[in-house]
Amino acid sequence: MFTAFGAVDVRRMFGGFGLFAEDLMFAIVQDGMIFLKADELTSASFAREGQGAFAYEARGRRISLSYWGLPDRLYDDPDELARWAADALAAARRARTKTPRKRGGKSAKMPRG
């Protein structure tokens, strides 16, 4: 499906699969459905398509992640899917730059200089 997008690595996780490009997870596959990474710049596109965020139950709480359902029409349009996947990868890049990486349960410190 992602041939027009480029190389994708598939890794088992969350009882499903994570799709990775550039060592960043840009999509989740769960129960046969694909969810693409979204953020404040891209989530409105998913909402306009009638899609919702990936969510699961844990310890009696519903947890939503910033991955939104792939619009059905994209399953048959590899070129348009490639554009949405590129936007999802861009959202994953933006999220990486906003979130400090953790090492040993503590936030990693940035070097001064």
URQUI-V690788 format. One line per field, one symbol per residue. ss: DSSP state (h for helix, s for strand, l for the rest). Layout:
ss->???
This chain:
ss->llllllllsssssllssssssllsssssssllssssslllllhhhhhhllllssssssllsssssssssllhhhhhlhhhhhhhhhhhhhhhhhhhhhlllssllssllllll
